[in-house]
Structures are given as C-alpha cells and as structure tokens.
Amino acid sequence: MRYLCMMKSTDENGQTPPAMYEAMAEYDRWGRENGVLIDSQGLLPSSAGAIVSLADGNIKAVDGPFTEAKELVGGYAIVEVRTHEEALELARRLMQIHVDNWPGFVGSVEIRQIAEY
Amino acid sequence: MGDDETTRAAIEAVWRLESTRLIAALVRVVRDVGLAEDVAQDAVVAALAQWPATGIPSNPGAWLMTTAKRRAVDEFRRRAKHDSAFAVLARELDEAIDTDPGAGIDHVEDDVLRLMFICCHPALTAEAQTTLTLKLVAGLSTREIARAYLAPESTVAQRVSRAKRTLAEAGAALEEPSGTERAERLQAVLGVVYLLFNEGYSATEGEDWMRPALCDEAVRLGRILTALVPDDPEVHGLSALMELQSSRLAARVDPDGTPVLLDAQDRRVWDAARIRRGQDALARADALLTAEPSVSVAAEPGPYVLQAAIADEHARAASVDATDWAAVAELYERLGRRTGSPVAELNRAVALGRAHGPAAGLALLDQLADLPALRGYHLLPSVRGDLLERVGRGDAAAAEFERAATMTSNERERQLLRRRADAARRRPPVG
C-alpha cells in the first residue's frame, strides 16, 4: 500500500536550521535503503505557486503567496509500506527529526493512502 | 483498537522498518546468524513488555539495538561457563554498549549486504535461500512466509532452523567475500530475489496464479539493493525488471482469479508509478553501462537489463499491436546469446510471430522443438498452439494447447489452456 505524506507547517517557524537539512537527508537515505521511500521532494514557498479555483462556473487563478492558509504543504513523500502503522511510524519519525533539530517547530504530517486497484 | 493493541501494531511497524538493519548489524557484532536473530527477537519481546507503559522511544531502532546487544552479552556470559573465549566477547561487547549504546544501527549498508550474502550462501538450497531471505532480510515472520508459500508453518520453521545450522557449519557469518567472490555472491543474491519475485508472479504450483505479497517483497528487496550497490547496472536492471513486470499485477488476473494474458489485459490498469520507477531504474542501468570508463564502446547489458528493456517495450506500447515486436525480438535474440537460454529463444519466436507473421515464429519453433532443455516445458506447445491458431490451423492448435495443459502444474493455467483448446477447435479454418 502506498501513502502520500504531506509535511505541513506555518510560516511562523522561520528559517530552517542547517542541522535540519542534514537530518532530513539522513532520513531520506534511510528510507530509500529500506525500500519504503519511493519519492520525496521539498516545495518552494507558496509565493512561487498559484491556486486555480472553480466557483459558480467561473475558473479563477490567483498567484501565491497563500496568505490566508493557516498551514501550508512544504514537502511531500510517497512511501510504499505493508501496513498503515508503518506509514504512521514513518510520519512519527519525521516529526521526531523536527523535535531533535528544530526547537519550537509547529507542524504536522498528513498521511493519505493512495487509491490502487 | 485498545491502547495495548495500538502499541503492539506500532511495535510491529517498527520491527518491519528496523529488522533488516538490526539483524544485519547484530550478525556483524555477534558473528552468529542464529544468535543475532534470537537476541533481536528478545528485544522485540522486551519492547512489547515495556513500550505500552513507557511509550515508543524517540529512536526505537537504537533502543532495540541496545537491548539486543545486552541479551547477547548475557548469552556470551552463559556460554563463558563452558568456553572461556566467550568471556572476552562478553566483556568487549559490554564495554562497547556503554560507550555508544545505539551504535551500529546507522550506516549499515555493508552489514545489510553481508546479511544478503549470508542468506544466499552457496551451501544453502535455493528453497533455503529464499526462505531465509524473507525471514532475515525482509523481516517476515514464519507464519507470513508459510502463508506466502501456502506451506505449513512447521515446514517453514524447520527449513529456517536447518538453514541456520548449515550456515553455522559453513562459518558463513565470518566470511568477508571480496573481489570475484563478492561479484559471484552478488549475482546469487540477484538470482534469489528474482526467484522470489517469480514465485510470486507466476506461482509454479497450486491454486493461485500469483502471490502478490511475494512480488512486493521482492520489489522492495530490489530497491534496497539499488541503494546498497548503486554502481552495478544489473542491480538496477533487476529492480527495473521487477518494477515493470509487477506494474501489470492487477491486470494479470480477473476478479475470479483467472489469469489474463498480455493480449487481453486492460493496460489502463497497469500501475503507472511502478512503470515510471522501472523506467528510471533502467535509465540508470543504461547510464552506468555507457559511462564505463575502461571501455571505448558501451558495455554489453546483462540479462536483467535486457529483460527490463523487453518489459519496457511492453510498458510503453498502448496495445499489443502497437508494440515494437521487432525490437522485442532483437532484445530476446541478445538475451538468448548472452544466457544461452532456450526460453529466450522461445520468446523470440513469439515476438517474431508478431513482427513478421506466425509463419516466422513457427519456423524458429521447429528449430527449438528437439532441445532437451525445453522438453516438458508447457510454454513450448502453448506458444506453438498460439501461432498455429493464427495461421488458421485450429485443430492442430487445440492439440498443442491440450498438450500444454497436461504439462503445467498450475491449476489456473491448466484451466486457461483447456479453454484456449476449446476456442481453437471452434474456430473455422482460414483460407
């Protein structure tokens, strides 16, 4: 079973500490060597994005930054695991890395199972 | 789910994520496969007893590692009563735990590869190699392996303990293969992983046509290998091959469990993510082959890369008719030359039949008919039946399908072949 893991956080966390990059690279390597991590990428700030929405039959495109959003997706990973608990544990570890390397960080990982035949 | 049950499930997840590295590192430390697995299991039992109360530690892998090492120290001390050599081992390990409790759980690439070498040791039978790989590298329980192989749990347990005894006698945990031997052992590992994959992809016996769980484990092992040995084109080739072939798993069987052959598969059901991964791995293999600095021309691809390239031809084609069958035939020709495999030639006959008409395929089949290696191989009459049917010789085709049906030991495949025989008989003669 595959999961999309979305890393979410607020702008209030400020700059990413350098130690965080290293820890994330290590986590990434660990996941790939374990065969569970299929793909992972960080996202650029929402100022580089846009939202295309449809309401009342009208399609509207609004450029970022998404100032109204409380939490924004900052990165994602696709993992292939054997149980739901494995995906949960992977997300817990991701949060643990923040505990260890980013004092005061507030955020969440949303995990969603990818539909398959 | 109750709290205890939640913790139990979490511990199981931790085990699945950590067991490979845990056992691999422990084998290095204790130099004994059986003991490494025993103390790792002891650590899990300790986790089950403690974590419900304490919560999951922030680094569960390191926790399990330390606990397992302490058990190993206990065991060495017990053995020291009869053999003083163990006293030294106990003391050394004890001191090592104190200096760096969780050490050994990080950067264990070499350990994991060594564990794979051990599980695929030449002293073991093929069956023991696959079973041990599932047990120690993939971290499956005896019950899970038994379910995957539809074998009684006791049989699997016996197989594992016999294999461990063989390894201990061979001193497998003490070996450090290098040079040519290392290359040979890596080949053996790739062979075992692919055997595992095929056992899942096309179950040789029994009711089911496929056992997807085995395929998934093999695909995962293939991915692990590409991370461990990133500079070997065949490692990427094998991973590509398994990703590409397994992309068709859902399309290869209908809801009743009846096999669906390539021609009839709904290609929209093919797993696009696996195809992409397979193609990425194949591209890496090709890049490694062409980047070889020691030779001026590109190195000749090995069997896994060639088979992955064939799988890729299918993956890229929108339909059977849109497939570049001439390219497929050419790849099978190279594969046959490389491996001397008559099965590759048989497949080339299929591809030639598609590329240049059934008569071309039948002409090659006639040359293969007397090969001893293909005697008793059900796909020979099956392919001939297919080609004969397409030249309009329905009765001759039906006879071949019937013959193939008596030769396969897979029940689902037998039913499929019988149906094809009936269909061929009903088909009006052409021209």
Interface residues (C-beta under 8 A of the other chain):
Chain A: R2 E26 R29 R32 E33 N34 G35 V36 I38 I78 E80 V81 R82 T83 E85 E86 L88 E89 L90 R92 Q96 V99 D100 E116 Y117
Chain B: A9 A10 E12 A13 V14 R16 L17 T20 R21 I56 S58 N59 D106 E109 V112 D216 V219 R220 L221 G222 R223 I224 A227 L228 A250 V269 D271 A273 R277
